[in-house]
Amino acid sequence: MTFKLACGDVMPGCAAHFEADTQGELMQQVGAHAAADHGITEITPDVAQAVEGKIVRY
């Protein structure tokens, strides 16, 4: 299964896209991007839920 996320679905205006074989790998990529590009260093339960709700599974 492949997991995909468009950051713009969570952070309007962001063009970053992510893809990974597992949801855990995807969340690691998203977490690193959130810190580097959006200044979000703490992933709260609300943020995690918003992100997880936008993940597409293939």
Summary of the structure (lengths in Angstrom):
residues: 58
radius of gyration: 10.4
end to end distance: 5.5
largest distance: 29.9
contacts: 144
relative contact order: 0.26
helix: 47%
strand: 17%
